[in-house]
Structures are given as structure tokens and as C-alpha cells.
Amino acid sequence: MTTTEVTAVIATHAPGMLAGSAAPALPASVEHFLRSTDQAERAFNALSRRVEELKVALDETNRKLRDKVSELDHLSGHLMCLLESLTDGVIAVDGREVIRLFNPAAERLTGHSASALVGQSAARWLHDHPRLLKSIREALVNRDLQSR
């Protein structure tokens, strides 16, 4: 509440306080309260503006993120089409030797289905293909050495 608003309230409810005075003399505690209230109101307004700025920035960041996710989904679809059309077997594993991708040619070469292997340990499922498992492990070692 501003000083003007307080003065209006006093004029309405306690007109004797304002009699004969162009600028009413308010008690020190009321003056302090009004200054504190004005400061709090300014701080609140500043914070509200900052929150609005951050909301606008967040909305823009979310829009950009949605665009990138859409682009990655599109590229992922192209990559999957490519991998599925290859005649060479492609098996992708992570650093823990967990199979993350197993294309149709790899299914034909190993006799295992992608649905059974993706998410599983390469060592557990490819034990009957020791050369393939050795190649996977060598590739992981080489990748680790190159990243150092």
C-alpha cells in the first residue's frame, strides 16, 4: 500500500488526523511500514519480471529441444532403415558389453533374433561365436584407448 493509498484510507476513516494539514503527519511506525511495504512491492515486481523473463527463455528452450528431438527421431528412422537394409551384420554394444543394436543381417549370421538379444550381455548370447565376441571386445578396448 502506498503513502497516497494510506492517506486516502485515513481521510476516509479518521478525518480528524488530517484536519488543518496539507501533508498529514503519520506516526513513525506507519512511515516505516509504508517504506517497507513499498520496498517489498518493488522487490516483488522485480522478481515477477524476472520470473516472466525466465519463463519466456524456458519456453524457447523447450521449443528448440522439441525441434531437436523431432530431428533426431527423423534421423534415427533413416539410420534404422539403413542398418536394416545392410547385408553386413551390425551388432552394437555399450561399454559393459550389453547389446544395444542387432540388425537383420546379424540375425541371419548368428541365428539369434534381435528381440532376444538387445539389452542382453554379448558374452552370454554370443558364446557360440567366439570370433565375433573377440572382435567386439577388441573394438571396445580400441575405443577406450582412443578416448584417453
N, C-alpha and C positions, 0 to 999 in steps of 0.2 A: 504494500500500500504506500503510495507516495505521500509527500507532505501535503500536497494540494488535496488529495483524497481525504486525509485525516482532518484537515481544516474544514472540509465540507461536512464531514461527519460531526465534528464538534459544533459547527454552526447550526446544524440541524437538531442535535440532541442536547447541547449545553450552550445556548446562545449567550449566556452571561459571561462565559470565558472570553468571548471575543468583543465584548462591549467596549467602545471607545478605542479600539486598537486596530490599526490598518494591518499590521502583521502580528498575528497572535503569538504571545509568548507561551511556548509549550514547555512543560517540565523537562528537565534534562534526561530523565529516563525515557520519555516519549521520543525526544530528539535522537537519542542513541538507538532506540528501537527502529525508528524510521531509517536512519543511516544503515543499520544492519540489514533491514528489510530490503532497502534499495540495492545494497551490495549483493545480497543473496539473489535478488531478482536479476541483476546484471550477470552474475555468475551462472545462474540457471539458463538465462538466454544464450550466453556464450556456449555453454555445454550443449544446449539444444541445437544450436547451429552446427557445432562440431559433430554431433551425432548424425545430423542430416547429411553433412558432407561425407561422413564415413559410410552411411547407408547408400549414397549415390555411388561412391567408389566400390563398395561391395557388390552392388547390383551390376556395375560394369564388369567387375572381375568375374562374377558368376556368368554373365553373358559370354565373355571371352572363353571361360572354361567350358561352357556348353558347346561353343563353336569348335573348340579343340577336341573335345570328346567325340563330337559328331565326325570330325575329320579323321580321328584315329579309328573310329568304328568303320568308316568308309575304307581306309587304307588296310585295316585288318581283314576286311572282306576280300579285298584284292589279293592280299598275301595268302589267305587261306585258299582261294581259287588257284593261285599259282602253285602252292605246295601240294594241293590235291591233284593237280594235273601233271606233276613231275613223274618221270618214270624211275628216278633215283629215290631210294628210301631216305627219308629225313626223320631223324629222331633228335629232339632237343631235350636236354636235361639241365637242371639247375646245379648249383654248386654242391648240393647234397646228393647228387645222382638220382634225383626224382625226375621221372619222365614228365615233360610238360607238353610235348607235341610228338605225334606219331602219325605220319601221313599214310595214305593208302598203299603206296609202293612199299613202305616199311612193313605194313601188314602182310603184303604178298610175300616179301622176302623172308620174314620171320615166322609167319604162320600165326601170329598173335594179333588180336584186334586192338585198335586204339582205345576203345571204350574200356577195355580191361586193363590197359597199361598206363594210361595218362593218370598221373598222380601217385603212381607206384614206384618202388625202388627199381632202378635199372638192373642192379645186381640180382635182385630176387627173380625177375622175369626173364632176363636175358642170359642166365647161366648156361643155357644150351647153345649160346652163340658167343663163345669166348673171344673170338677175334673182334667182334662188334663191341663187346664190353671193354676190351682192352683199348680200342680206338676211342671210345667215349672217355675213358679215364685219362688217356694221353692228351686228348683235346682239353679236358678240364685242367690238367697240370700246365699245359702250354698257355692257356688263358690266364691262369694265376700268375705264371712267371712274367707274362707280358704286361700285366696290370701293376706290377711292382715298380 
